[in-house]
Amino acid sequence: MKHVLLALLLAGSSLALPAAEKTDSLHRAIAGEQRSVEHKHRDKYRHPQQTLEFFDVKDAMTVVEVWPGEGWYTEILAPYLKDHGKLYAAHFSVDADQAYFKNNLHEFVTKIKAQPKIYSKLELTVLQPPNSLEIAPEASADRILTFRNVHNWMKNDQAATVFNAMYRALKPGGILGVVEHRNSVLKYQDIHAASGYVSEDYVIALARNAGFEFLDKSEINANGKDTKDYPEGVWALPPALKFKHKDRKEYEAIGESDRMTIKFVKPQ
């Protein structure tokens, strides 16, 4: 497996904590000083506590975060899992042929190296389809999580490949959690998701084709104000605000995108 081991300094304990303590430890991770003020400001749109509880993420689990970007959720997952669990961050390749991938990876690595106490057990792996697909050892993960990435894989005709890779890495009985910009059921689904929006049915079909079974979905990250009909697609909305100052107040009033929150299980 092509990966970079950032550090593995602390021996994790498999001892289970009472449910109340687990909830408290997740709350502490979300409230922690390792998170930027800007990231905390987005909690009202991304609902990290409710989302991770819906995906039933426990602090003693092995978790893979797929394409973590700048590390918005990594800031929460790393301290939450550090003492008892394991976190893999399946990021871009250093050999990627696009500057965006290389720059984003560099920023992520710089971020985690700056806070070794927080990220001491994080292990960086590579997801760069179609060639680098081993996001974690086969059948090793209790949870695989991906936030607003399915449209990116669709753009490059790699969605099925990535879902197959996630299936391989997950333990039987493990859960795949997906958050994605949700397309209207009345709109045609572009197979390349140029607008950034993806229909729930399309995501469910991708998961089922890879072998997953649908488990449940939630409206935690729904936003009924999102009309999904912007010239620049989902990027017209915060946080991207593609139009900058033009109609800024209008887009800020809508808030971040309407998002599906779905979980799947790998059959036993």
Backbone hydrogen bonds, N-H to C=O, Kabsch-Sander energy under -0.5 kcal/mol:
donor,donor_aa,acceptor,acceptor_aa,energy
3,H,1,M,-1.0
4,V,124,L,-2.2
5,L,3,H,-0.5
6,L,4,V,-0.9
6,L,122,L,-0.5
7,A,122,L,-0.8
9,L,120,S,-0.7
12,G,10,L,-0.6
13,S,83,D,-1.6
22,K,18,P,-2.0
23,T,19,A,-2.3
24,D,20,A,-2.2
25,S,21,E,-2.5
26,L,22,K,-2.0
27,H,23,T,-2.3
28,R,24,D,-2.5
29,A,25,S,-1.9
30,I,26,L,-2.2
31,A,27,H,-2.1
32,G,28,R,-0.8
35,R,32,G,-1.3
40,K,36,S,-2.2
41,H,37,V,-1.9
42,R,38,E,-0.7
42,R,39,H,-0.9
43,D,40,K,-1.6
44,K,41,H,-0.6
45,Y,42,R,-1.8
46,R,42,R,-2.3
47,H,43,D,-2.7
51,T,47,H,-2.5
52,L,48,P,-2.6
53,E,49,Q,-2.1
54,F,50,Q,-2.2
55,F,51,T,-1.9
56,D,53,E,-1.0
57,V,52,L,-2.4
58,K,56,D,-0.6
61,M,58,K,-1.7
63,V,61,M,-0.6
63,V,86,K,-3.1
64,V,143,R,-2.3
65,E,63,V,-0.5
65,E,88,Y,-3.0
66,V,64,V,-0.6
66,V,145,L,-2.9
67,W,65,E,-0.5
67,W,90,A,-3.1
71,G,68,P,-2.3
72,W,68,P,-0.6
75,E,71,G,-2.0
76,I,73,Y,-1.1
77,L,73,Y,-2.9
78,A,74,T,-2.5
80,Y,76,I,-1.6
81,L,77,L,-2.3
82,K,78,A,-1.2
85,G,81,L,-2.6
86,K,61,M,-2.4
87,L,121,K,-0.6
88,Y,63,V,-2.9
89,A,123,E,-2.5
90,A,65,E,-2.4
90,A,88,Y,-0.6
91,H,89,A,-1.2
91,H,125,T,-2.4
96,A,93,S,-1.5
102,K,98,Q,-1.7
103,N,99,A,-3.0
104,N,100,Y,-2.6
105,L,101,F,-2.3
106,H,102,K,-2.4
107,E,103,N,-2.3
108,F,104,N,-2.1
109,V,105,L,-2.7
110,T,106,H,-2.5
111,K,107,E,-2.0
112,I,108,F,-2.2
113,K,109,V,-2.2
114,A,110,T,-1.3
115,Q,112,I,-0.7
118,I,115,Q,-1.1
119,Y,115,Q,-2.0
120,S,116,P,-0.6
122,L,119,Y,-1.1
123,E,87,L,-2.4
124,L,4,V,-1.6
124,L,122,L,-0.5
125,T,89,A,-2.2
125,T,123,E,-0.5
126,V,2,K,-0.7
126,V,134,E,-0.5
127,L,91,H,-3.1
128,Q,132,S,-2.6
131,N,128,Q,-1.1
132,S,128,Q,-1.9
133,L,131,N,-0.7
135,I,133,L,-1.6
139,A,168,R,-2.7
140,S,137,P,-1.3
140,S,169,A,-1.5
141,A,169,A,-2.5
142,D,62,T,-2.3
143,R,62,T,-1.8
144,I,175,I,-2.1
145,L,64,V,-3.1
146,T,177,G,-2.0
147,F,66,V,-0.5
148,R,146,T,-0.6
148,R,179,V,-3.9
152,N,149,N,-0.8
153,W,149,N,-1.7
154,M,150,V,-2.3
155,K,151,H,-2.0
156,N,152,N,-1.0
157,D,154,M,-1.7
158,Q,153,W,-3.2
159,A,153,W,-0.6
162,V,158,Q,-2.3
163,F,159,A,-2.5
164,N,160,A,-2.0
165,A,161,T,-1.7
166,M,162,V,-2.5
167,Y,163,F,-2.1
168,R,164,N,-2.0
169,A,165,A,-1.7
170,L,166,M,-1.3
171,K,141,A,-3.0
173,G,266,K,-3.5
174,G,171,K,-2.6
175,I,142,D,-2.1
176,L,264,F,-2.4
177,G,144,I,-3.1
177,G,175,I,-0.5
178,V,262,I,-3.0
179,V,146,T,-2.2
180,E,260,M,-1.6
182,R,258,D,-2.8
183,N,181,H,-0.6
183,N,198,V,-2.2
187,K,184,S,-1.4
190,D,188,Y,-0.9
193,A,190,D,-1.8
196,G,193,A,-1.6
198,V,181,H,-2.3
203,V,199,S,-1.9
204,I,200,E,-2.8
205,A,201,D,-2.2
206,L,202,Y,-2.2
207,A,203,V,-2.3
208,R,204,I,-2.6
209,N,205,A,-2.5
210,A,206,L,-1.1
211,G,207,A,-0.6
211,G,208,R,-1.1
212,F,207,A,-2.2
213,E,265,V,-2.6
215,L,263,K,-2.4
216,D,263,K,-1.7
218,S,261,T,-2.5
222,A,219,E,-1.6
226,D,223,N,-1.5
227,T,225,K,-0.7
233,G,230,Y,-2.3
234,V,195,S,-2.9
235,W,232,E,-1.0
236,A,233,G,-1.8
237,L,234,V,-1.5
240,A,237,L,-0.6
241,L,237,L,-2.6
242,K,235,W,-2.7
244,K,241,L,-2.6
246,K,243,F,-2.1
248,R,245,H,-1.3
251,Y,247,D,-2.0
252,E,248,R,-2.8
253,A,249,K,-2.0
254,I,250,E,-1.2
255,G,251,Y,-2.0
259,R,221,N,-1.9
260,M,180,E,-2.6
261,T,218,S,-0.8
262,I,178,V,-2.7
263,K,216,D,-2.8
264,F,176,L,-2.6
265,V,213,E,-2.7
266,K,174,G,-2.3
